[in-house]
């Protein structure tokens, strides 16, 4: 019996599909989003406006989108991977000509009913195209140079366009996420050793280019690096964000100051308290216990993605699920490291908790793909 025949005969069909959803994952995502609603209510001073209520509506829409995508067979999304990737590239090019500027960066396209950030969508479409590529490729060719070059180009194209916006944080996530999928697909360790060596050389070149005609980063990006290395060098300027963030984190102690009692956020000392730095608000109000609890929820989300992927004998479905889990992990790992001073401030939101439409909806699209792979995976008779 062919694989396709086996797959069609052994996957659920019709309305019964909903019973095969990864329900623990649905519950975890809803719980994490609810934490976000609570924190957005707090940072607004005890009101649903202007952040909590719109975020609730977006999550409700996101759940609907996730369920709708989950009901569609995973082979359809495999066939759509190339088109989805091409559309995301076209949108990134469109940002160059029609994009709206905010906080010094040109990253958004106004669709009328919402402002779309195409770089967020690219994180998912890149996972799709790489998973489809390695599903198509003979596993014996995975580490051959010519077949390694193709995924590198698939990663490099959107990364270059995102860097032009400029958006260093998303560029790092694209490169790292793409690299993780290549690793999970079985690409030889030697390539990654070479990349690490090249990365060390690139970092050296970045520092050497500062102040030169061929400077590789923007001035504000160098200031972020300086701030990361020594926040106290400019506590009222470039180091202000991370300094206030550390104060909020430390003042929370073990159990926090209490709900809506955080001084740093309530008195507006904490910058971007509803987006990039919302984790510090949570840590100030609920302390170490609250921070670790949220981290546990995040880890459980990744865990259920990994378990679903390991049990999936469809290579595309398995790689997509692992890719979505890896993307989700990078989101919260980079954000938490950033607000704790363990990484430069690069503007990465806390998934499902930070205020924002594009990031939340795109993540729910990604989890919809993971759910589709879970529902339609091959099963025994």
C-alpha positions in Angstrom: 0.0 0.0 0.0 1.4 3.4 -0.9 2.0 6.0 1.7 -0.7 8.3 0.3 -3.3 5.5 0.4 -2.2 4.5 3.9 -2.5 8.1 5.0 -5.9 8.8 3.5 -7.4 5.6 5.0 -6.1 6.1 8.5 -6.7 9.8 9.3 -9.9 11.1 10.8 -12.5 12.7 8.5 -15.5 15.0 8.9 -16.6 16.6 12.1 -14.8 14.0 14.2 -11.5 15.8 13.4 -12.1 18.2 16.3 -11.8 15.3 18.7 -8.3 14.6 17.5 -7.0 18.2 18.2 -4.0 18.5 20.5 -6.3 19.8 23.3 -3.6 20.2 26.0 -1.9 22.6 23.5 -5.1 24.5 23.1 -5.6 24.8 26.8 -2.0 26.0 27.3 -2.2 28.6 24.6 -5.4 29.9 26.1 -3.9 30.0 29.5 -0.8 32.0 28.3 -3.0 34.4 26.4 -5.1 34.9 29.5 -2.0 35.9 31.4 -1.4 38.5 28.8 -5.0 39.8 29.1 -4.4 40.1 32.9 -1.2 42.0 32.5 -2.5 44.4 29.8 -5.4 45.1 32.2 -2.9 45.9 34.9 -0.6 48.2 32.9 -3.7 50.1 31.7 -4.5 51.0 35.3 -7.3 48.6 35.8 -9.3 49.0 32.5 -9.8 46.8 29.5 -9.0 49.7 27.2 -6.8 50.4 25.3 -5.0 47.1 25.2 -6.7 44.2 27.0 -10.0 44.2 25.1 -8.5 44.4 21.6 -6.1 41.7 22.5 -9.0 39.4 23.6 -10.7 40.0 20.3 -7.5 39.2 18.4 -7.0 36.0 20.4 -10.6 34.9 19.7 -10.0 35.5 16.0 -6.7 33.7 16.3 -8.4 30.6 17.9 -10.9 30.5 15.1 -8.1 30.7 12.5 -6.2 28.0 14.3 -9.2 25.7 14.3 -10.0 26.4 10.6 -6.4 25.7 9.5 -6.3 22.6 11.7 -9.3 21.1 9.9 -7.6 21.3 6.5 -5.4 18.2 5.6 -1.7 18.8 6.1 -0.9 17.8 2.6 -2.8 20.9 1.3 -0.5 23.1 3.4 2.5 21.3 2.1 1.4 22.1 -1.4 0.8 25.7 -0.5 4.2 26.2 1.1 5.8 27.7 -2.0 3.0 30.1 -2.6 2.9 31.2 1.0 6.7 31.8 1.0 6.4 33.8 -2.3 3.6 36.0 -0.9 5.5 36.8 2.3 8.5 37.8 0.1 6.3 40.0 -2.0 4.9 41.7 1.1 8.4 42.3 2.4 9.3 44.0 -0.9 6.0 45.9 -0.6 7.2 47.3 2.7 10.1 48.9 0.9 7.7 51.0 -1.2 4.4 51.2 0.7 5.3 50.4 4.3 4.4 52.6 7.2 7.1 53.8 9.6 7.0 53.5 13.3 9.7 54.1 16.0 12.3 54.7 13.3 11.6 51.5 11.3 9.6 50.8 8.2 7.9 47.5 8.9 4.1 47.6 8.5 1.6 47.6 5.6 -1.8 49.2 6.3 -4.5 46.8 5.1 -7.3 49.1 6.3 -8.7 46.8 8.9 -5.3 46.1 10.4 -1.6 46.9 10.2 0.3 43.8 9.0 3.9 43.2 9.8 5.1 40.9 7.0 8.2 40.0 8.8 6.1 38.2 11.4 4.3 36.2 8.7 7.7 35.3 7.2 8.7 33.4 10.4 5.9 30.9 9.6 6.2 30.7 5.8 9.9 30.1 6.2 9.2 27.1 8.4 6.7 25.8 5.8 9.0 26.1 2.8 11.9 24.5 4.6 9.8 21.7 5.9 8.3 21.1 2.4 11.8 21.2 0.9 13.2 18.5 3.2 10.0 16.5 2.8 10.7 16.5 -1.0 14.4 16.0 -0.8 15.9 12.5 -0.6 17.2 12.2 3.0 20.5 10.8 1.5 21.1 14.2 -0.1 20.5 16.3 2.9 24.1 17.2 3.6 25.4 17.5 0.1 26.7 21.0 -0.6 24.4 21.8 -3.5 21.3 20.8 -1.5 22.4 22.8 1.5 22.8 25.9 -0.6 19.1 26.0 -1.5 17.7 26.3 2.0 20.5 28.8 2.8 19.2 31.0 -0.1 15.6 30.5 1.2 16.7 31.9 4.6 18.9 34.6 3.2 16.3 36.3 1.0 13.8 37.3 3.7 16.6 38.0 6.2 18.1 40.5 3.8 14.7 42.2 3.3 14.0 42.3 7.0 17.4 43.8 7.8 16.7 46.7 5.4 13.6 47.8 7.4 15.7 47.6 9.7 14.7 44.8 12.1 17.7 43.1 13.6 15.7 41.1 16.1 13.4 39.4 13.5 16.5 38.8 11.3 18.2 36.9 14.1 15.0 34.9 14.6 14.7 34.0 10.9 18.4 32.9 10.7 18.2 30.9 14.0 14.9 29.3 13.2 15.9 28.4 9.7 19.1 26.9 11.0 17.3 24.9 13.6 15.1 23.3 10.9 18.1 22.4 8.8 19.6 20.8 11.9 16.5 18.9 12.7 16.2 17.7 9.1 19.6 16.0 9.5 22.1 18.4 7.9 25.7 17.6 9.0 27.2 19.1 12.1 30.2 20.4 10.1 28.1 23.0 8.4 27.0 24.4 11.7 30.5 24.5 13.0 31.5 26.4 9.8 28.5 28.8 10.4 29.6 29.4 14.1 33.1 30.2 12.9 31.7 32.6 10.3 29.5 34.1 13.0 32.5 34.9 15.1 34.2 36.5 12.1 31.0 38.5 11.3 30.8 39.8 14.9 34.5 40.8 14.7 33.8 42.6 11.4 30.7 44.4 12.9 32.9 45.9 15.6 35.7 46.7 13.3 33.4 48.5 10.9 32.0 50.9 13.5 32.7 54.5 12.4 34.0 53.4 8.9 32.5 54.1 5.5 31.5 50.4 5.3 29.8 50.3 8.7 27.6 47.2 8.9 25.0 48.3 11.5 23.0 51.4 12.2 24.2 53.7 14.9 21.3 52.9 17.2 22.1 49.2 16.9 25.6 49.8 18.1 24.2 51.8 21.0 22.1 48.8 21.9 25.2 46.7 21.9 27.0 49.2 24.1 24.0 49.3 26.4 24.0 45.5 26.6 27.7 45.4 27.5 27.5 48.2 30.1 24.0 49.6 30.8 25.3 52.0 33.4 27.3 53.9 30.8 24.2 55.8 29.8 21.5 55.2 32.4 19.3 58.1 31.3 19.8 57.5 27.6 20.4 54.2 25.7 20.7 52.3 29.0 17.5 53.6 30.4 15.2 50.7 29.2 17.3 47.9 30.6 18.1 49.7 33.8 14.5 50.3 34.6 13.7 46.7 33.5 16.3 45.3 36.0 14.9 47.5 38.8 11.4 46.1 38.1 12.6 42.6 38.0 14.5 42.9 41.3 11.8 44.7 43.1 9.4 41.9 42.6 11.2 39.5 44.9 9.8 36.1 45.5 6.1 36.7 45.3 5.9 40.2 43.9 4.3 43.5 45.0 0.8 42.3 44.1 -1.5 42.7 41.2 -1.6 46.3 39.9 0.9 47.3 42.6 4.1 47.5 40.5 5.7 50.9 40.9 7.8 50.8 37.8 4.9 50.2 35.5 2.3 52.2 37.4 4.5 55.3 37.5 5.5 54.8 33.8 9.2 54.3 34.6 9.1 51.1 32.6 9.3 51.6 28.8 7.1 49.7 26.4 5.4 48.1 29.4 2.6 46.7 27.3 4.8 45.2 24.5 8.5 44.2 24.7 8.9 44.7 28.4 5.6 43.3 29.7 7.5 40.3 31.3 9.1 42.7 33.7 5.7 44.0 34.7 4.6 40.5 35.5 7.8 39.8 37.4 7.4 43.0 39.5 3.7 42.2 40.4 4.0 38.4 40.8 7.7 38.0 41.6 9.9 35.0 40.9 7.0 32.6 41.4 4.9 34.3 38.7 7.8 34.6 36.3 8.7 30.9 36.6 5.0 29.9 36.3 4.8 31.7 32.9 8.1 30.1 31.9 6.7 26.7 32.8 3.6 27.3 30.6 5.9 28.2 27.7 8.1 25.2 28.2 5.0 22.9 28.2 3.8 24.4 24.9 7.1 23.5 23.3 7.0 20.1 25.0 3.7 19.2 23.5 4.9 20.4 20.1 7.9 18.1 20.3 5.8 15.1 21.5 3.4 15.6 18.6 6.3 15.9 16.1 8.1 12.8 17.4 4.9 10.7 17.1 4.3 12.0 13.5 5.6 9.7 10.7 4.9 12.4 8.1 8.2 14.2 7.6 6.6 17.5 6.5 4.1 17.4 9.5 6.9 16.6 11.9 9.3 19.3 10.7 6.5 21.9 10.6 5.5 21.1 14.2 9.1 21.2 15.4 9.7 24.5 13.4 6.6 26.1 15.0 7.8 24.9 18.5 11.3 26.3 17.8 9.9 29.6 16.6 7.8 29.9 19.7 10.8 29.0 21.9 13.0 31.6 20.3 10.3 34.3 20.8 10.1 33.9 24.6 13.7 33.0 25.1 15.0 36.1 23.3 12.4 38.4 24.9 13.2 37.1 28.5 16.9 37.2 27.9 16.6 40.8 26.5 14.6 42.2 29.5 17.0 40.5 32.0 20.0 42.0 30.4 21.3 38.7 29.0 20.9 39.8 25.4 20.8 43.1 23.6 17.4 44.9 23.3 16.2 43.8 19.9 12.4 44.4 20.0 11.1 40.9 20.2 7.6 40.6 21.8 6.7 38.1 24.4 4.5 35.5 22.6 0.7 35.7 23.2 1.3 38.1 26.2 2.7 41.3 24.6 0.2 43.6 22.9 0.1 43.3 19.2 -2.0 41.9 16.4 0.4 40.6 13.7 2.6 38.5 16.1 -0.4 36.9 17.8 -2.4 36.0 14.7 0.7 34.7 12.9 1.6 32.5 15.9 -2.0 31.1 15.9 -1.6 30.4 12.2 1.6 28.5 13.0 -0.2 26.5 15.7 -3.0 25.8 13.3 -0.4 24.1 11.0 0.9 22.1 14.0 -2.7 21.0 14.8 -3.3 20.0 11.2 -0.2 17.9 11.3 -1.3 16.4 14.6 -4.8 15.5 13.4 -3.9 14.2 9.9 -0.8 12.2 10.9 -0.7 8.6 9.8 -2.3 6.2 12.3 -2.4 2.4 12.5 -5.6 0.6 11.8 
